Amino acid sequence: MRLLARDGKLPRWLRGLAAIGLAPIPGPVDEIVLLIVAAILWLGYREQLRAAWRTAA
């Protein structure tokens, strides 16, 4: 997710949500935000998601 949060190809609002999800917020808030970002990435930005997976591997 850190790679995607820094990716300039994604919209700024989506990168902002990813950054909020990576923040150490107590409770389930950050996990819920990460799930929402993951769903948006899976539905609309699959190529960027695959590229981040390849880079992370």
MDAnalysis code that builds the backbone (N, CA, C; Angstrom):
import MDAnalysis as mda
import numpy as np

u = mda.Universe.empty(171, n_residues=57, atom_resindex=np.repeat(np.arange(57), 3), trajectory=True)
u.add_TopologyAttr("name", ["N", "CA", "C"] * 57)
u.add_TopologyAttr("resid", np.arange(1, 58))
u.add_TopologyAttr("resname", ["MET", "ARG", "LEU", "LEU", "ALA", "ARG", "ASP", "GLY", "LYS", "LEU", "PRO", "ARG", "TRP", "LEU", "ARG", "GLY", "LEU", "ALA", "ALA", "ILE", "GLY", "LEU", "ALA", "PRO", "ILE", "PRO", "GLY", "PRO", "VAL", "ASP", "GLU", "ILE", "VAL", "LEU", "LEU", "ILE", "VAL", "ALA", "ALA", "ILE", "LEU", "TRP", "LEU", "GLY", "TYR", "ARG", "GLU", "GLN", "LEU", "ARG", "ALA", "ALA", "TRP", "ARG", "THR", "ALA", "ALA"])
u.atoms.positions = np.array([
    [0.824, -1.179, 0.000],
    [0.000, 0.000, 0.000],
    [0.874, 1.251, 0.000],
    [2.046, 1.155, 0.606],
    [2.935, 2.322, 0.612],
    [3.381, 2.691, -0.794],
    [3.619, 1.697, -1.632],
    [3.997, 1.974, -3.011],
    [2.870, 2.686, -3.751],
    [1.655, 2.257, -3.520],
    [0.514, 2.874, -4.193],
    [0.229, 4.270, -3.654],
    [0.503, 4.501, -2.376],
    [0.277, 5.827, -1.806],
    [1.219, 6.857, -2.419],
    [2.360, 6.399, -2.923],
    [3.329, 7.314, -3.541],
    [3.216, 7.363, -5.066],
    [2.342, 6.531, -5.637],
    [2.216, 6.432, -7.087],
    [1.550, 7.686, -7.649],
    [2.226, 8.364, -8.545],
    [1.697, 9.586, -9.140],
    [0.615, 9.346, -10.169],
    [0.395, 8.100, -10.574],
    [-0.630, 7.788, -11.574],
    [-2.028, 7.715, -10.966],
    [-2.103, 7.558, -9.661],
    [-3.396, 7.480, -8.983],
    [-3.884, 8.882, -8.637],
    [-5.195, 9.069, -8.561],
    [-5.721, 10.383, -8.163],
    [-5.283, 10.758, -6.750],
    [-5.185, 12.036, -6.519],
    [-4.711, 12.540, -5.234],
    [-5.612, 12.099, -4.080],
    [-6.925, 12.085, -4.293],
    [-7.841, 11.700, -3.222],
    [-7.648, 10.242, -2.824],
    [-7.329, 9.381, -3.798],
    [-7.119, 7.973, -3.499],
    [-5.791, 7.769, -2.763],
    [-4.782, 8.519, -3.167],
    [-3.506, 8.455, -2.445],
    [-3.661, 8.977, -1.024],
    [-4.507, 9.997, -0.834],
    [-4.776, 10.518, 0.502],
    [-5.479, 9.497, 1.380],
    [-6.449, 8.783, 0.803],
    [-7.119, 7.716, 1.561],
    [-6.140, 6.622, 1.948],
    [-5.251, 6.270, 1.034],
    [-4.251, 5.241, 1.339],
    [-3.335, 5.710, 2.463],
    [-2.968, 6.979, 2.454],
    [-2.114, 7.517, 3.524],
    [-2.838, 7.488, 4.867],
    [-4.137, 7.782, 4.869],
    [-4.914, 7.713, 6.107],
    [-4.976, 6.269, 6.599],
    [-5.126, 5.330, 5.669],
    [-5.154, 3.921, 6.045],
    [-3.849, 3.427, 6.607],
    [-2.745, 4.036, 6.208],
    [-1.435, 3.638, 6.711],
    [-1.092, 4.289, 8.051],
    [-1.863, 5.308, 8.442],
    [-1.609, 5.996, 9.708],
    [-1.966, 5.079, 10.881],
    [-1.209, 5.174, 11.965],
    [-1.489, 4.319, 13.135],
    [-2.653, 4.855, 13.970],
    [-3.846, 4.776, 13.418],
    [-5.044, 5.241, 14.121],
    [-5.567, 4.090, 14.976],
    [-5.840, 4.326, 16.255],
    [-6.344, 3.234, 17.085],
    [-7.750, 2.819, 16.662],
    [-8.023, 1.552, 16.826],
    [-9.334, 1.033, 16.463],
    [-9.346, 0.522, 15.030],
    [-10.506, 0.159, 14.548],
    [-10.600, -0.446, 13.221],
    [-10.694, 0.561, 12.077],
    [-10.542, 1.847, 12.351],
    [-10.734, 2.869, 11.321],
    [-9.742, 2.703, 10.179],
    [-8.461, 2.543, 10.488],
    [-7.464, 2.446, 9.428],
    [-7.640, 1.170, 8.601],
    [-8.059, 0.072, 9.236],
    [-8.284, -1.158, 8.483],
    [-9.468, -1.019, 7.535],
    [-10.519, -0.341, 7.971],
    [-11.687, -0.119, 7.115],
    [-11.312, 0.744, 5.922],
    [-10.531, 1.790, 6.161],
    [-10.093, 2.663, 5.071],
    [-9.240, 1.877, 4.079],
    [-8.345, 1.019, 4.570],
    [-7.521, 0.212, 3.678],
    [-8.363, -0.758, 2.851],
    [-9.396, -1.322, 3.435],
    [-10.286, -2.203, 2.681],
    [-11.031, -1.444, 1.585],
    [-11.468, -0.232, 1.888],
    [-12.149, 0.595, 0.889],
    [-11.193, 0.940, -0.252],
    [-9.967, 1.333, 0.085],
    [-8.972, 1.656, -0.939],
    [-8.649, 0.427, -1.777],
    [-8.520, -0.728, -1.134],
    [-8.229, -1.957, -1.872],
    [-9.354, -2.291, -2.851],
    [-10.592, -2.110, -2.429],
    [-11.722, -2.379, -3.320],
    [-11.726, -1.422, -4.499],
    [-11.460, -0.154, -4.263],
    [-11.412, 0.835, -5.348],
    [-10.281, 0.499, -6.313],
    [-9.125, 0.132, -5.771],
    [-7.994, -0.242, -6.624],
    [-8.312, -1.481, -7.444],
    [-8.951, -2.460, -6.837],
    [-9.278, -3.703, -7.540],
    [-10.273, -3.447, -8.671],
    [-11.224, -2.555, -8.427],
    [-12.255, -2.305, -9.426],
    [-11.803, -1.367, -10.544],
    [-10.997, -0.369, -10.223],
    [-10.697, 0.647, -11.220],
    [-9.247, 0.823, -11.607],
    [-8.332, 0.314, -10.823],
    [-6.914, 0.566, -11.062],
    [-6.108, -0.728, -10.984],
    [-6.549, -1.740, -11.688],
    [-5.906, -3.057, -11.600],
    [-4.471, -3.054, -12.106],
    [-4.192, -2.305, -13.151],
    [-2.824, -2.280, -13.691],
    [-1.845, -1.693, -12.679],
    [-2.219, -0.612, -12.020],
    [-1.342, -0.023, -11.014],
    [-1.173, -0.970, -9.830],
    [-2.239, -1.680, -9.469],
    [-2.168, -2.635, -8.371],
    [-1.239, -3.788, -8.726],
    [-1.330, -4.297, -9.932],
    [-0.442, -5.378, -10.369],
    [1.008, -4.918, -10.415],
    [1.229, -3.691, -10.888],
    [2.591, -3.182, -10.949],
    [3.185, -3.049, -9.545],
    [2.372, -2.620, -8.588],
    [2.857, -2.501, -7.204],
    [3.158, -3.882, -6.638],
    [2.340, -4.879, -6.958],
    [2.618, -6.254, -6.492],
    [3.917, -6.772, -7.074],
    [4.143, -6.497, -8.369],
    [5.396, -6.928, -8.993],
    [6.593, -6.239, -8.361],
    [6.468, -4.968, -8.079],
    [7.561, -4.213, -7.475],
    [7.856, -4.707, -6.057],
    [6.802, -5.016, -5.315],
    [6.975, -5.483, -3.940],
    [7.593, -6.878, -3.885],
    [7.355, -7.675, -4.914],
    [7.901, -9.037, -4.913],
    [9.364, -8.960, -5.220],
])
